[in-house]
Amino acid sequence: MLAERLKPGDEIRVIAPSRSMAIIKGEQLRIAQERLNQLGFTVTYGKNADLHDDFFSTSIEERIEDLHDAFSDRNVKGILTVIGGYNANQLLKYIDFEIIKNNPKIFCGFSDITALQGAIYKKTGLITYSGPHFSSFGVKHGFEYTLDSFINAVTNDAPYEILPSSHWSDDPWYLDQEDRHFITQEGYMVIQEGEAEGKLIGGNLCTLNLLQGTDYMPSLHDSIVFIEDDEETHALSFDRDLQSLLHLPDAHGIKGILIGRFQKNSQVTEEALRKIINSKKELHGIPVIGNVNFGHVQPYATIPIGGKAVIKAQGSESEIWIEQM
């Protein structure tokens, strides 16, 4: 199920189903709202979005209220999450998925929001988007790639290609917007060659794995799995989390793997990643591409969870095409 495409004049609701908007600097929020306004969108906020508790989140009831209100409000055409965190999976058994199914809308975020996105796709069939948070739109420099991909994903239903960005950054941009360090991108890292097509399932790996054994885990049958993790991971934990995913009964249905670029602090080197993938007999014979532009480094592509991907892993001729229908 594909939500109606966003167009100028549409209202985008900002909600905080994980951490609160209270942790985001005011200047960052101002830039984010102005950028969305310049695109022609009206920005509104969930009534509980800037409240916070001791964990810089809010109660389950307050977060569910904002989520339900955003999907129920007929004036709202798109929903952006403020930021990620750790506790979005607390909401799953309290969500009225019929409200979402009967009011399909663009829903975009990443990281901890993966828990909601996987559950929504499993329960309703609605394609959601692993892509920028509302706070991401507050990036002052180097945002063009992220913005172009978001617009391609949510304003039309034509196929689009995910190309390697010319540069990437792993700096704490939210601390000092003028002190940025960009690194030249060398293209994709082809770990295993091949071609495949399938349904896109994934997001933040450790968050996706929270859905295992529950009614909220989407099927991996005929899937292109895209996975990433942040600087809290390392080679051993990524190996373990990936192995856990591959133990699922339908993991034999995985047709290809896309891996987002790791943050430098994770110490997951290209050599380590190759060794991890090569150790997985379950993945032998399928294409695997690393250093793809999604996850916790910038810039990043917007990827439709439940959409279709066609991938070719072949050195400099590698391609990743997205089809939403």
VMD Tcl script that draws the C-alpha trace (Angstrom):
set ca {
  {0.00 0.00 0.00}
  {1.51 3.28 -1.17}
  {0.46 6.51 0.53}
  {-0.59 9.54 -1.48}
  {2.46 11.48 -2.68}
  {3.36 14.72 -0.94}
  {2.83 17.97 -2.83}
  {3.29 21.68 -2.09}
  {0.76 22.92 0.42}
  {0.56 19.62 2.28}
  {0.76 19.46 6.05}
  {3.58 17.46 7.65}
  {3.11 16.50 11.30}
  {6.18 16.12 13.52}
  {5.93 13.57 16.33}
  {8.34 12.11 18.89}
  {7.64 8.36 19.27}
  {11.17 7.81 20.63}
  {13.17 10.66 22.16}
  {11.64 14.09 22.75}
  {12.03 17.19 20.62}
  {13.26 18.87 23.81}
  {16.79 17.53 23.19}
  {17.11 19.31 19.81}
  {18.65 22.78 19.65}
  {16.26 25.58 18.76}
  {18.42 26.73 15.84}
  {18.35 23.24 14.37}
  {14.57 23.16 14.64}
  {14.30 26.59 13.04}
  {16.40 25.52 10.05}
  {14.39 22.31 9.70}
  {11.04 24.08 9.68}
  {12.24 26.78 7.29}
  {13.63 24.19 4.87}
  {10.34 22.29 4.80}
  {8.40 25.53 4.45}
  {10.58 26.50 1.49}
  {9.60 23.21 -0.14}
  {5.99 24.31 0.17}
  {5.00 22.20 3.17}
  {3.21 23.33 6.32}
  {4.75 21.96 9.52}
  {2.69 21.16 12.61}
  {3.69 19.39 15.81}
  {2.22 16.68 17.99}
  {0.97 18.20 21.21}
  {3.33 16.05 23.28}
  {6.38 16.26 20.99}
  {8.42 18.64 23.16}
  {7.54 17.18 26.56}
  {10.11 14.97 28.25}
  {10.66 12.72 31.24}
  {13.81 11.48 33.01}
  {14.72 9.46 29.93}
  {14.15 12.39 27.54}
  {11.10 10.67 26.14}
  {7.45 10.75 27.21}
  {4.88 8.26 28.42}
  {3.57 5.53 26.16}
  {0.14 7.13 26.32}
  {1.42 10.53 25.17}
  {3.44 9.10 22.30}
  {0.56 6.88 21.16}
  {-1.80 9.85 21.28}
  {0.42 11.85 18.94}
  {0.92 8.89 16.59}
  {-2.82 8.18 16.35}
  {-3.68 11.86 15.99}
  {-1.19 12.28 13.15}
  {-2.63 9.37 11.17}
  {-6.26 10.26 12.00}
  {-6.06 13.94 11.06}
  {-7.24 14.23 7.45}
  {-5.31 17.46 6.98}
  {-2.00 15.68 7.66}
  {-0.42 14.12 4.57}
  {3.03 13.23 5.91}
  {4.57 12.35 9.29}
  {8.18 12.93 10.31}
  {9.72 11.64 13.52}
  {11.82 14.09 15.52}
  {14.77 11.76 16.16}
  {15.55 8.19 17.17}
  {16.41 6.80 20.59}
  {15.85 3.51 22.38}
  {12.22 2.93 23.26}
  {9.94 3.11 20.21}
  {9.22 -0.62 20.57}
  {7.38 0.16 23.83}
  {4.52 1.44 21.68}
  {3.87 -1.61 19.51}
  {1.11 -3.39 21.41}
  {-0.73 -0.10 22.00}
  {-0.92 0.98 18.36}
  {-4.32 0.79 16.66}
  {-3.10 -0.47 13.30}
  {-6.58 -0.08 11.83}
  {-6.20 3.69 12.17}
  {-2.99 3.50 10.13}
  {-4.42 1.07 7.58}
  {-7.47 3.28 7.03}
  {-5.41 6.48 6.83}
  {-2.23 5.64 4.86}
  {0.32 8.45 4.97}
  {3.98 9.09 4.34}
  {5.83 8.11 7.52}
  {9.58 8.77 7.64}
  {12.44 8.39 10.11}
  {15.26 5.95 10.88}
  {17.29 4.33 13.65}
  {14.98 3.44 16.58}
  {11.98 4.22 14.36}
  {12.76 0.95 12.54}
  {10.67 -0.84 15.18}
  {7.56 1.12 14.21}
  {8.23 0.87 10.48}
  {8.67 -2.90 10.49}
  {5.53 -3.34 12.57}
  {3.45 -0.97 10.42}
  {4.47 -2.76 7.24}
  {3.77 -6.19 8.76}
  {0.37 -5.22 10.19}
  {-0.96 -2.93 7.45}
  {1.11 -3.34 4.29}
  {1.78 0.41 4.27}
  {5.13 1.34 2.73}
  {7.01 3.58 5.17}
  {10.33 5.36 4.65}
  {13.71 4.88 6.24}
  {15.04 8.36 5.77}
  {15.58 11.72 7.45}
  {14.06 12.67 10.76}
  {12.59 16.14 11.14}
  {15.77 17.08 13.02}
  {17.81 15.94 10.00}
  {16.33 18.80 7.99}
  {18.20 21.10 10.39}
  {21.55 20.16 8.82}
  {23.00 23.39 7.46}
  {25.70 22.07 5.09}
  {25.97 18.97 2.93}
  {22.25 18.16 2.95}
  {21.61 18.22 -0.81}
  {21.94 14.46 -1.41}
  {19.64 13.63 1.53}
  {17.05 16.16 0.39}
  {17.08 15.03 -3.25}
  {16.56 11.40 -2.26}
  {13.72 12.30 0.13}
  {11.95 14.29 -2.58}
  {12.38 11.45 -5.08}
  {10.90 8.98 -2.62}
  {7.87 10.86 -1.29}
  {6.71 13.22 -4.05}
  {6.49 10.84 -7.02}
  {6.20 7.11 -7.65}
  {8.76 6.85 -10.47}
  {11.78 4.54 -10.00}
  {14.91 6.25 -8.69}
  {18.51 5.22 -8.27}
  {20.56 5.29 -5.08}
  {23.97 6.52 -6.16}
  {27.05 6.82 -3.96}
  {27.38 10.38 -2.71}
  {30.51 12.28 -3.68}
  {31.38 12.87 -0.02}
  {30.27 11.67 3.41}
  {30.62 12.94 6.96}
  {30.73 11.39 10.40}
  {31.22 14.58 12.42}
  {28.94 15.77 15.27}
  {27.28 18.39 13.07}
  {24.62 19.13 15.68}
  {27.30 20.58 18.00}
  {28.82 23.01 15.52}
  {27.21 23.46 12.11}
  {30.19 25.39 10.78}
  {32.84 22.88 11.83}
  {32.19 20.10 9.31}
  {34.58 17.54 7.87}
  {33.64 15.78 4.61}
  {35.44 12.71 3.28}
  {35.62 11.78 -0.39}
  {33.36 8.84 -1.20}
  {35.09 6.05 -3.11}
  {31.91 4.39 -4.35}
  {30.20 1.24 -3.18}
  {32.01 -1.64 -1.53}
  {31.06 -4.81 -3.41}
  {31.50 -7.71 -1.01}
  {29.79 -10.36 -3.14}
  {28.89 -9.91 -6.79}
  {25.56 -10.74 -8.35}
  {22.15 -9.40 -9.30}
  {18.86 -9.59 -7.42}
  {15.48 -8.02 -6.98}
  {13.11 -8.16 -4.07}
  {11.09 -6.38 -1.42}
  {13.05 -3.94 0.76}
  {13.02 -4.91 4.43}
  {15.31 -3.47 7.06}
  {16.63 -0.39 8.76}
  {18.65 -0.29 11.96}
  {19.76 -3.89 12.52}
  {19.73 -4.08 16.31}
  {16.28 -2.42 16.34}
  {14.91 -4.68 13.62}
  {16.04 -7.66 15.68}
  {13.83 -6.49 18.56}
  {10.88 -7.64 16.42}
  {12.07 -11.23 16.16}
  {9.63 -13.73 17.64}
  {6.80 -11.17 17.71}
  {3.77 -10.51 15.53}
  {5.51 -7.36 14.30}
  {8.42 -8.89 12.36}
  {8.02 -8.49 8.58}
  {8.68 -11.48 6.34}
  {12.10 -11.89 4.75}
  {10.69 -13.92 1.86}
  {11.95 -12.58 -1.49}
  {13.61 -9.65 0.27}
  {16.46 -7.26 -0.29}
  {17.55 -6.66 3.29}
  {19.12 -3.27 4.05}
  {20.81 -2.93 7.42}
  {22.92 -0.41 9.31}
  {24.02 0.31 12.85}
  {25.45 3.22 14.79}
  {28.66 3.84 16.70}
  {27.44 1.82 19.68}
  {27.99 -1.31 17.62}
  {31.31 -2.97 16.79}
  {32.40 -5.87 14.61}
  {31.51 -8.56 17.16}
  {28.06 -7.19 17.95}
  {27.25 -6.59 14.28}
  {28.30 -10.18 13.50}
  {26.07 -11.49 16.28}
  {23.08 -9.35 15.30}
  {23.39 -10.34 11.64}
  {23.63 -14.01 12.57}
  {20.48 -13.67 14.66}
  {18.62 -12.30 11.64}
  {19.90 -15.16 9.49}
  {18.53 -17.71 11.98}
  {14.96 -16.66 11.22}
  {12.98 -19.39 9.44}
  {12.38 -17.27 6.35}
  {15.93 -15.92 6.08}
  {16.51 -18.34 3.20}
  {14.26 -15.95 1.22}
  {16.84 -13.14 1.34}
  {17.91 -12.30 -2.22}
  {20.49 -9.61 -1.50}
  {21.98 -7.45 1.27}
  {22.67 -3.71 1.38}
  {24.79 -2.44 4.28}
  {24.92 1.21 5.30}
  {28.26 2.89 5.94}
  {29.45 2.52 9.52}
  {30.48 5.40 11.75}
  {34.22 5.51 12.37}
  {33.82 5.03 16.13}
  {32.24 1.63 15.53}
  {35.64 0.36 14.33}
  {33.86 -1.86 11.78}
  {36.48 -1.70 9.05}
  {35.98 -2.80 5.48}
  {38.28 -5.75 6.13}
  {36.24 -6.82 9.17}
  {32.97 -6.45 7.28}
  {34.24 -8.62 4.42}
  {35.29 -11.31 6.89}
  {31.92 -11.21 8.64}
  {29.97 -11.59 5.40}
  {32.30 -14.28 4.05}
  {31.75 -16.29 7.25}
  {27.99 -16.50 6.65}
  {27.29 -19.60 4.57}
  {23.65 -18.49 4.43}
  {24.69 -15.54 2.26}
  {26.87 -17.37 -0.21}
  {25.77 -16.77 -3.80}
  {23.79 -13.58 -3.23}
  {24.90 -9.99 -3.89}
  {26.11 -7.96 -0.92}
  {26.98 -4.26 -1.19}
  {28.51 -2.20 1.61}
  {29.09 1.53 2.19}
  {25.63 2.40 0.88}
  {24.32 5.88 1.78}
  {21.91 5.15 4.60}
  {22.18 4.97 8.36}
  {24.02 7.13 10.85}
  {26.48 8.91 8.58}
  {25.55 11.74 6.24}
  {24.23 12.14 3.66}
  {21.71 9.33 3.34}
  {19.10 8.04 0.94}
  {15.41 7.55 1.65}
  {14.44 3.89 1.26}
  {10.83 2.60 1.09}
  {10.30 -0.31 3.46}
  {8.11 -2.69 1.48}
  {9.11 -1.14 -1.84}
  {11.05 -3.06 -4.47}
  {14.78 -2.89 -5.17}
  {16.72 -4.12 -8.16}
  {20.44 -4.38 -7.42}
  {23.55 -5.22 -9.38}
  {26.78 -5.74 -7.48}
  {29.58 -5.58 -10.02}
  {32.47 -3.30 -9.14}
  {32.22 0.21 -10.54}
  {29.12 -0.80 -12.53}
  {27.08 -1.54 -9.40}
  {23.53 -0.16 -9.31}
  {20.71 0.12 -6.80}
  {17.31 0.99 -8.25}
  {14.21 1.61 -6.14}
  {10.67 0.91 -7.32}
  {7.89 1.79 -4.91}
  {5.06 -0.05 -6.58}
}
mol new
graphics top color blue
foreach p $ca { graphics top sphere $p radius 0.5 }
foreach p [lrange $ca 0 end-1] q [lrange $ca 1 end] { graphics top cylinder $p $q radius 0.2 }
display resetview
